[in-house]
Amino acid sequence: MNKIIILFAFLATTQICVAQDGDLNDSVPKKKKYLPQISGVIQVHYLNEFNTNGDNIRDPDGFRILRARLTAKGDISKHISYELMIDPRAPEQGGILRDAYLEFNYIKNQKIRVGQQKTQFGWENRQSITELFTVNRAEMSDGVSRGENLRDIGIGVLGHIRINDNFRFEDAVTFTNGTRMNVTGPYDFNTKKALWGRLGLRYKKDDFTVSLGGSFGVGGIRYLGDNLYDPSDDVYADFKRIGTDVQVDHKYFFLAGEYARGTDTVADTLYGEPSGYQFLFALKTKLKAGPMIRYDVFEDDWKVLTLGAYYGNPQDKFRVLVNYVFRGNIKDVPNGHDDRLYIQCQIVF
């Protein structure tokens, strides 16, 4: 990990030095656009759990570095670019590597990605976590709208086709190894590939945007058994997924909703039928702050309401999120789980 951090520091220092030399050499600025751009995000949050289920047992409160990511991206030619993202805070999530892909831009308004990238399905999973109004993604996004991880290695095509000044058709498809991140083909849990995609229509006029989409997914998926370190009790299934989503972005509010369901089969025998949905509403103000509400449902055991507030618009460099999560309707314990309060600070650089 130290070597990777040193590499990013070297790239950043190289960029600064070349930029300074450009003042003395007129030929250098022609090469500036091919230098790597270094960016990142740091998210720090405080979590406090309240004894709302009456069992007098609660997790201790505390602070946590939720994400600490570094990204290097740039162009190597007019039509070829790259992106590399690491998160040294979270090796337990499949290693520190997040995005690592080449991007080819030979087709107008279409990008072809080769490497590790997000799988394309629904609304929330395709969004950057830094631009959401909630601290955590919805349970339905994790349970039915992705494989074992949100990212995988493969080929993706992402873009749009212009219809007129207000309408455009959107496409996003990924073809990947299995559903495990940071694992190459022969060493994934099986040899089956996975196909994920979303097709949609967007209308935009001034500061009003409406997006509608339909998603699909097919492939192989692994369910971990009780012993996380013993693969003998894991379950390997074939999955199929469908989903739909809608977003309305207005000067005074943001509204999003999505629904997904599917089937998992083992040797032609039905293993599960995961399904879920969520609705989110955030009020916008001139102060770049406002309230938000989300209702998240995954199957019959997870029905969670989140109330909160935010400071900072989705693409601002500094944001603060406050989420109170009502967890009493999580039914894997008799009286539900304890409610939680999250306070998160985020900086993007």
C-alpha positions as CSV (number, residue, x, y, z in Angstrom):
1,M,0.0,0.0,0.0
2,N,2.9,2.4,0.8
3,K,4.2,1.9,-2.8
4,I,0.9,2.9,-4.2
5,I,0.7,6.0,-2.1
6,I,4.2,6.9,-3.1
7,L,3.3,6.4,-6.8
8,F,0.4,8.9,-6.5
9,A,2.6,11.4,-4.8
10,F,5.2,11.1,-7.6
11,L,2.5,11.6,-10.3
12,A,1.2,14.7,-8.5
13,T,4.7,16.1,-8.1
14,T,5.5,15.4,-11.7
15,Q,2.4,17.3,-12.8
16,I,3.3,20.3,-10.8
17,C,6.9,20.4,-12.0
18,V,6.0,20.2,-15.7
19,A,3.4,22.9,-15.3
20,Q,6.0,25.2,-13.8
21,D,8.4,24.4,-16.6
22,G,5.7,25.4,-19.1
23,D,6.3,29.0,-18.3
24,L,9.8,28.8,-19.7
25,N,9.2,26.4,-22.6
26,D,6.4,27.1,-25.1
27,S,6.5,23.5,-26.4
28,V,5.5,22.0,-23.0
29,P,1.8,23.2,-22.9
30,K,1.1,20.9,-25.9
31,K,1.8,17.9,-23.6
32,K,-0.1,19.1,-20.6
33,K,-3.4,17.6,-21.5
34,Y,-1.8,14.1,-21.4
35,L,-0.6,14.5,-17.8
36,P,-2.5,12.5,-15.1
37,Q,-5.0,14.4,-13.0
38,I,-5.0,13.5,-9.3
39,S,-8.2,13.7,-7.3
40,G,-9.8,12.1,-4.3
41,V,-12.3,12.0,-1.6
42,I,-12.3,11.7,2.2
43,Q,-15.4,10.8,4.1
44,V,-15.5,10.8,7.9
45,H,-18.6,10.0,9.9
46,Y,-19.9,9.6,13.4
47,L,-22.3,6.9,14.2
48,N,-24.5,6.7,17.3
49,E,-26.9,3.8,18.0
50,F,-29.9,4.2,20.2
51,N,-31.6,1.4,22.3
52,T,-34.9,1.7,20.5
53,N,-35.8,-2.0,20.4
54,G,-35.8,-2.4,24.2
55,D,-33.1,-5.1,24.7
56,N,-30.7,-2.7,26.4
57,I,-28.0,-3.7,24.0
58,R,-26.5,-1.3,21.5
59,D,-23.4,-1.0,19.4
60,P,-20.9,1.6,20.8
61,D,-20.8,5.0,19.1
62,G,-17.7,6.2,17.3
63,F,-16.0,7.8,14.4
64,R,-15.0,6.1,11.2
65,I,-13.1,6.9,8.0
66,L,-15.8,5.6,5.6
67,R,-13.8,6.3,2.4
68,A,-10.4,7.6,1.5
69,R,-10.0,7.4,-2.2
70,L,-7.3,8.5,-4.7
71,T,-8.0,8.7,-8.4
72,A,-5.5,9.2,-11.3
73,K,-7.0,9.8,-14.7
74,G,-6.0,11.3,-18.0
75,D,-5.6,11.0,-21.7
76,I,-2.8,9.2,-23.6
77,S,-4.2,10.4,-27.0
78,K,-7.2,12.1,-28.5
79,H,-9.3,9.0,-28.3
80,I,-7.8,6.9,-25.4
81,S,-8.0,7.7,-21.7
82,Y,-7.7,5.9,-18.4
83,E,-8.8,5.9,-14.8
84,L,-7.3,4.3,-11.7
85,M,-9.0,4.5,-8.3
86,I,-7.8,3.0,-5.0
87,D,-9.2,3.1,-1.5
88,P,-6.5,2.0,1.0
89,R,-9.1,2.3,3.9
90,A,-11.1,-0.7,2.8
91,P,-9.0,-3.8,1.8
92,E,-11.7,-6.0,3.3
93,Q,-14.0,-5.0,0.4
94,G,-12.1,-7.1,-2.1
95,G,-8.8,-5.2,-2.0
96,I,-7.8,-1.5,-2.3
97,L,-8.4,-1.4,-6.1
98,R,-11.7,0.2,-7.2
99,D,-11.7,1.5,-10.8
100,A,-9.0,0.5,-13.2
101,Y,-9.9,0.8,-16.9
102,L,-9.0,2.1,-20.3
103,E,-11.6,4.2,-22.2
104,F,-11.8,4.4,-25.9
105,N,-13.7,7.4,-27.5
106,Y,-13.9,6.6,-31.2
107,I,-17.7,6.6,-31.5
108,K,-19.5,9.9,-31.0
109,N,-21.1,10.2,-27.5
110,Q,-20.1,6.6,-26.7
111,K,-17.4,5.3,-24.4
112,I,-15.9,1.8,-24.5
113,R,-14.4,0.8,-21.2
114,V,-12.0,-2.1,-20.8
115,G,-11.0,-3.2,-17.2
116,Q,-12.5,-3.0,-13.7
117,Q,-15.6,-0.8,-13.6
118,K,-19.1,-0.4,-12.1
119,T,-21.7,-2.8,-13.4
120,Q,-24.6,-0.9,-14.9
121,F,-28.0,-1.4,-13.3
122,G,-30.7,1.0,-11.9
123,W,-30.1,4.5,-10.6
124,E,-28.3,4.6,-7.3
125,N,-25.5,2.1,-8.0
126,R,-24.4,4.0,-11.1
127,Q,-24.1,7.3,-9.1
128,S,-20.9,8.3,-7.3
129,I,-21.3,7.8,-3.5
130,T,-20.0,11.4,-3.1
131,E,-23.1,12.8,-4.9
132,L,-25.9,11.0,-2.9
133,F,-28.1,12.6,-0.2
134,T,-27.6,9.6,2.1
135,V,-24.6,8.2,3.9
136,N,-25.2,4.6,2.8
137,R,-26.6,3.1,-0.3
138,A,-30.0,1.5,-0.1
139,E,-30.2,-2.1,0.9
140,M,-32.2,-2.9,-2.3
141,S,-29.2,-1.5,-4.3
142,D,-26.9,-4.0,-2.5
143,G,-29.3,-6.9,-2.4
144,V,-30.8,-7.1,-5.9
145,S,-29.2,-4.5,-8.2
146,R,-25.7,-5.9,-8.3
147,G,-23.7,-9.1,-8.0
148,E,-21.4,-9.9,-5.1
149,N,-19.7,-6.5,-5.6
150,L,-20.6,-3.3,-7.4
151,R,-17.5,-3.5,-9.6
152,D,-16.1,-6.3,-11.8
153,I,-13.6,-6.8,-14.6
154,G,-14.9,-6.7,-18.2
155,I,-16.0,-4.5,-21.1
156,G,-18.5,-1.7,-20.9
157,V,-20.3,0.6,-23.4
158,L,-21.7,3.8,-22.0
159,G,-23.2,6.8,-23.8
160,H,-26.2,8.4,-25.3
161,I,-27.8,9.1,-28.7
162,R,-29.2,12.6,-29.3
163,I,-32.8,12.7,-30.4
164,N,-33.4,16.5,-30.3
165,D,-32.5,19.5,-28.2
166,N,-34.4,18.2,-25.2
167,F,-34.5,14.4,-25.5
168,R,-31.8,11.8,-25.7
169,F,-31.6,8.0,-25.5
170,E,-29.2,6.6,-22.9
171,D,-27.3,3.3,-22.9
172,A,-25.0,1.6,-20.4
173,V,-24.0,-2.1,-20.7
174,T,-21.2,-4.1,-19.0
175,F,-20.1,-7.7,-19.8
176,T,-18.0,-9.0,-16.9
177,N,-16.3,-12.0,-15.2
178,G,-18.7,-13.6,-12.7
179,T,-19.7,-11.0,-10.0
180,R,-16.5,-10.7,-7.8
181,M,-14.3,-7.6,-7.8
182,N,-10.6,-7.9,-8.4
183,V,-10.7,-11.5,-9.5
184,T,-9.7,-12.5,-13.0
185,G,-11.7,-14.9,-15.2
186,P,-10.4,-18.4,-14.5
187,Y,-10.0,-17.6,-10.7
188,D,-13.5,-16.2,-10.2
189,F,-16.0,-18.4,-8.5
190,N,-17.1,-19.9,-11.8
191,T,-16.6,-19.5,-15.5
192,K,-19.9,-17.8,-16.2
193,K,-20.0,-14.3,-17.4
194,A,-22.4,-11.6,-16.3
195,L,-24.3,-9.1,-18.4
196,W,-25.7,-5.9,-16.8
197,G,-27.3,-3.0,-18.6
198,R,-29.6,0.0,-18.4
199,L,-31.4,1.7,-21.3
200,G,-33.3,4.9,-20.8
201,L,-34.7,8.2,-22.0
202,R,-33.8,11.6,-20.7
203,Y,-35.6,14.9,-21.1
204,K,-33.8,18.2,-20.2
205,K,-34.9,21.8,-20.5
206,D,-33.2,24.6,-18.6
207,D,-32.9,23.4,-14.9
208,F,-35.5,20.6,-15.2
209,T,-34.5,17.1,-16.0
210,V,-36.5,13.8,-16.1
211,S,-34.9,10.4,-16.6
212,L,-36.6,7.1,-17.1
213,G,-34.8,3.8,-17.4
214,G,-35.1,0.0,-17.5
215,S,-32.4,-2.4,-16.4
216,F,-31.5,-6.1,-16.8
217,G,-28.9,-8.5,-15.6
218,V,-28.1,-12.2,-16.2
219,G,-25.2,-14.4,-15.1
220,G,-23.8,-16.4,-12.2
221,I,-23.7,-15.3,-8.6
222,R,-22.3,-16.7,-5.3
223,Y,-24.0,-16.6,-1.9
224,L,-21.5,-16.9,1.0
225,G,-22.4,-19.6,3.6
226,D,-22.2,-19.3,7.4
227,N,-18.4,-19.8,7.4
228,L,-17.0,-17.0,5.3
229,Y,-13.6,-18.7,5.0
230,D,-14.9,-22.1,3.9
231,P,-16.2,-22.2,0.3
232,S,-17.8,-25.7,0.8
233,D,-21.0,-24.1,2.2
234,D,-21.3,-21.4,-0.5
235,V,-24.2,-21.5,-2.9
236,Y,-23.7,-20.9,-6.6
237,A,-26.7,-19.8,-8.6
238,D,-27.8,-18.5,-11.9
239,F,-29.5,-15.1,-11.7
240,K,-31.8,-12.9,-13.7
241,R,-32.7,-9.3,-12.8
242,I,-35.0,-6.6,-14.2
243,G,-35.6,-3.1,-12.9
244,T,-37.0,0.3,-13.6
245,D,-36.0,3.7,-12.3
246,V,-37.1,7.4,-12.5
247,Q,-35.4,10.6,-11.5
248,V,-36.7,14.2,-11.5
249,D,-34.2,16.9,-11.0
250,H,-35.6,20.4,-10.5
251,K,-34.3,23.8,-9.3
252,Y,-36.3,23.3,-6.0
253,F,-36.2,19.5,-5.4
254,F,-34.7,16.1,-6.4
255,L,-36.8,13.0,-6.6
256,A,-35.7,9.4,-7.4
257,G,-37.3,6.0,-7.3
258,E,-36.3,2.6,-8.4
259,Y,-37.6,-1.0,-8.3
260,A,-35.9,-4.3,-9.1
261,R,-36.7,-8.0,-8.8
262,G,-35.2,-11.3,-10.1
263,T,-34.8,-15.0,-9.7
264,D,-31.9,-17.2,-8.6
265,T,-31.9,-20.8,-9.6
266,V,-29.6,-23.7,-8.6
267,A,-29.7,-26.6,-11.1
268,D,-33.0,-25.4,-12.5
269,T,-34.5,-25.2,-8.9
270,L,-35.7,-21.9,-7.6
271,Y,-33.4,-20.7,-4.9
272,G,-34.6,-17.2,-4.3
273,E,-36.7,-14.3,-5.7
274,P,-35.0,-11.1,-4.4
275,S,-36.9,-7.9,-4.9
276,G,-36.8,-4.3,-3.5
277,Y,-37.6,-0.7,-4.1
278,Q,-36.7,2.8,-2.8
279,F,-38.0,6.3,-3.0
280,L,-35.9,9.4,-2.2
281,F,-36.9,13.1,-2.0
282,A,-34.6,16.1,-1.2
283,L,-35.6,19.7,-1.1
284,K,-33.3,22.2,-2.6
285,T,-32.7,25.8,-1.3
286,K,-30.5,28.8,-2.1
287,L,-28.5,28.0,1.0
288,K,-27.3,24.7,-0.6
289,A,-28.9,22.9,2.3
290,G,-32.2,21.2,2.9
291,P,-34.1,18.1,4.3
292,M,-34.3,14.7,2.7
293,I,-36.3,11.5,3.2
294,R,-35.8,7.9,1.9
295,Y,-37.8,4.7,2.2
296,D,-35.9,1.5,1.4
297,V,-37.5,-1.9,1.1
298,F,-35.7,-5.2,0.4
299,E,-37.8,-8.3,0.4
300,D,-40.0,-8.7,3.6
301,D,-37.2,-8.3,6.2
302,W,-35.9,-4.8,5.5
303,K,-38.2,-1.8,5.6
304,V,-36.2,1.3,6.6
305,L,-37.1,5.0,6.7
306,T,-34.3,7.5,6.7
307,L,-34.8,11.2,7.6
308,G,-32.0,13.7,7.4
309,A,-30.6,16.9,6.1
310,Y,-27.7,18.0,4.0
311,Y,-25.3,20.9,3.4
312,G,-23.6,21.1,0.0
313,N,-25.0,20.3,-3.4
314,P,-24.1,16.8,-4.9
315,Q,-21.1,18.1,-6.8
316,D,-19.7,20.5,-4.2
317,K,-16.2,20.1,-2.8
318,F,-17.4,20.1,0.8
319,R,-20.6,18.4,2.1
320,V,-22.2,17.5,5.4
321,L,-24.9,14.8,5.7
322,V,-27.1,14.0,8.7
323,N,-29.1,10.8,8.5
324,Y,-31.4,9.3,11.2
325,V,-32.3,5.7,10.2
326,F,-35.4,4.0,11.7
327,R,-34.4,0.3,11.8
328,G,-37.3,-1.1,13.9
329,N,-38.7,-2.9,10.8
330,I,-35.6,-5.0,10.1
331,K,-37.1,-8.3,11.1
332,D,-34.1,-10.7,11.6
333,V,-34.4,-9.9,15.3
334,P,-37.7,-10.0,17.2
335,N,-38.2,-6.3,17.9
336,G,-36.1,-4.9,15.0
337,H,-32.8,-3.3,15.2
338,D,-31.8,-0.1,17.1
339,D,-32.1,3.2,15.3
340,R,-28.9,4.9,14.1
341,L,-27.7,8.5,13.7
342,Y,-25.0,9.2,11.1
343,I,-23.2,12.6,10.8
344,Q,-20.8,12.6,7.8
345,C,-18.3,15.2,6.6
346,Q,-16.9,14.9,3.1
347,I,-14.3,16.7,1.1
348,V,-13.5,16.2,-2.6
349,F,-10.2,17.4,-3.9
